[in-house]
Amino acid sequence: MENLIKELEAIMFDVKSVEALTGGYKNDIDRGINVNHTSETVNKQDKINSLFEYLIDAKDDMDRVQDSLKDITNKLDTLLDMVEYEAIAKEIR
């Protein structure tokens, strides 16, 4: 049971880490939007190019979040298997 608690705590840490990353990524998106709306000296094409750069960065960030969430899901699957195994082993004893 102690191992299960440690695994759950580790997974919770992973979830909180991803949550923190997504907050930072959202700030990056907001910054990209705000920079492009406040500058009046930049022509439209430069604004479009800049927005596309921020969009590409946001896509890469979301790919990283997706990979992290897949990793967390795999850890939860493993933990569930461990719990099920322990339950079966307990019944056999």
C-alpha positions in Angstrom: 0.0 0.0 0.0 2.9 2.3 0.7 4.2 1.9 -2.8 0.8 2.8 -4.2 0.7 6.0 -2.2 4.1 6.9 -3.5 3.1 6.2 -7.0 0.0 8.3 -6.6 2.0 11.2 -5.2 4.4 11.0 -8.1 1.6 11.1 -10.6 0.0 14.0 -8.8 3.3 15.9 -9.0 3.4 15.1 -12.8 -0.2 16.5 -13.2 0.7 19.7 -11.3 3.8 20.1 -13.4 1.8 19.9 -16.6 -0.7 22.3 -15.2 2.0 24.8 -14.5 3.4 24.4 -18.0 0.0 25.0 -19.6 -0.3 28.2 -17.6 3.1 29.4 -18.9 2.1 28.4 -22.4 -1.2 30.4 -22.1 0.8 33.4 -21.0 3.0 33.0 -24.1 -0.1 33.0 -26.3 -1.5 36.1 -24.6 1.8 37.8 -25.0 1.8 37.0 -28.7 -1.7 38.3 -29.1 -1.1 41.5 -27.1 2.2 42.3 -28.9 0.6 42.1 -32.3 -2.4 44.2 -31.3 -0.6 47.1 -29.6 2.1 47.9 -32.2 0.8 50.4 -34.7 4.2 50.9 -36.4 4.3 47.4 -37.8 2.6 46.6 -41.1 -0.1 44.0 -41.5 2.1 41.4 -43.1 4.7 41.6 -40.3 1.8 41.2 -37.8 0.5 38.1 -39.7 4.0 36.6 -39.8 4.5 37.2 -36.1 1.1 35.7 -35.2 2.0 32.6 -37.3 5.3 32.3 -35.3 3.3 32.4 -32.1 0.8 29.9 -33.5 3.6 27.5 -34.4 5.1 27.9 -30.9 1.7 27.2 -29.3 1.2 24.1 -31.4 4.6 22.8 -30.3 3.7 23.6 -26.7 0.4 21.7 -27.0 2.3 18.7 -28.5 4.5 18.7 -25.4 1.4 18.8 -23.2 -0.2 16.0 -25.1 2.9 13.9 -24.7 3.0 14.6 -21.0 -0.6 13.6 -20.6 0.0 10.4 -22.4 2.8 9.6 -20.0 0.6 10.3 -17.1 -2.1 8.1 -18.5 0.4 5.3 -19.0 1.5 5.7 -15.3 -2.1 5.5 -14.2 -2.7 2.4 -16.3 0.3 0.8 -14.7 -0.9 1.8 -11.2 -4.3 0.4 -11.9 -2.7 -2.9 -13.0 -0.8 -3.0 -9.8 -3.9 -2.4 -7.7 -5.8 -5.1 -9.6 -2.9 -7.5 -9.2 -2.8 -6.8 -5.5 -6.5 -7.4 -5.2 -6.3 -10.8 -7.0 -3.3 -11.8 -4.9 -5.1 -10.9 -1.7 -8.1 -13.1 -2.7 -5.8 -16.0 -3.5 -4.1 -15.7 -0.1 
